[in-house]
Amino acid sequence: MVNLVINRTFDGYMTEIETIYGQLEKILDIKIEPAPDEWDRLFNVDFYIKINDKYIGLQIKPVNEGIQLPEIYKERAIQEETHQKIH
């Protein structure tokens, strides 16, 4: 069980990296930075884009067959609440 959790966590981390640095950064042609741990804990922000003195926070979630629709809406509500704190 522990091995499964570690493997899934690592897979999720690698997906984030590939999505941000391998795709999104190239598409947008803008530097994307990893968020500080504090931002991740307080605001659910994994990465950010800095524009002048403002920030755009990014949260990356994997899409897979195991996630049910009610879980997605629940997660979205949690994310929305924490994202409001960053303003």
Secondary structure, DSSP 4 states (H G I P E B T S, - for coil): -HHHHHHHHHHHHHHHHHHIIIIIHHHHTS--EEPPHHHHHHH--SEEEEETTEEEEE------TT--HHHHHHHHHHHHHHHHHT-
